[in-house]
Amino acid sequence: MVHTGPTNFQLQELLLELEVKALQSGFWKRVMKDLNKPARQRRTVNIYKIDTFASNGETILVPGKVLSVGTLNKKVDVAAVNFSAEAREKIINAKGKTLTIRELLQQNPQGKKVRILG
């Protein structure tokens, strides 16, 4: 069986953008490697895990989906492939922001001070 990569069009476009950044940055290379996995192997991270491991004001990248189990008591910006509706609401209620990975790439092309979680 041949691995064809993600079939989601937006994810394919993102991976093309990341190829250029991956040459300059080990951080984006790691993100690209994680996003190239089949959907069933991509990570899911619950809100309580973000609350446990993130510092207040930090930016977290989840190369997969963010789910809503738990509570978030810190102001954290989270970039992910996608979010459950409740998870997005909890992050915003905690004064944080939800971003796509593409938005994070545009705002922080170096990937500085971003923690990969999952």
C-alpha positions, 0 to 999 in steps of 0.5 A, a space after each residue: 500500500 502506498 502512502 498518499 498523504 492527506 486528502 484534505 485540500 487545505 492541509 495539502 496546501 499548508 504542507 506545500 507552504 511548510 516545505 519551504 519553511 521546513 528547510 530553514 526551521 527544524 520546528 516547521 519540519 517537525 510540524 510537517 512530519 506530524 501533519 503528513 501522518 494519516 488522519 487516524 494517527 494525528 493527535 487529539 488533545 483535550 483542553 485539560 492537557 493544554 491547561 496542564 502543560 501550557 504556561 499563561 500567555 504561551 502559544 501551543 500548536 496541536 498537529 491534529 484536533 483540539 477536544 473540549 474535555 476539561 477546563 482551561 484557566 490560562 490565557 493561551 493561544 492555540 493553533 491546530 488543524 481543527 477544533 471541536 466547537 466546545 473547545 474553541 469556546 473554552 479557549 476564547 472564554 479563557 481570553 485566548 485565541 484559536 488559530 489555524 496552523 497557516 495563521 500561526 505560520 504567517 504570524 510567526 514564520 520562525 516558530 519561536 516560542 511555540 510549544 507542540 503538544 500532543 
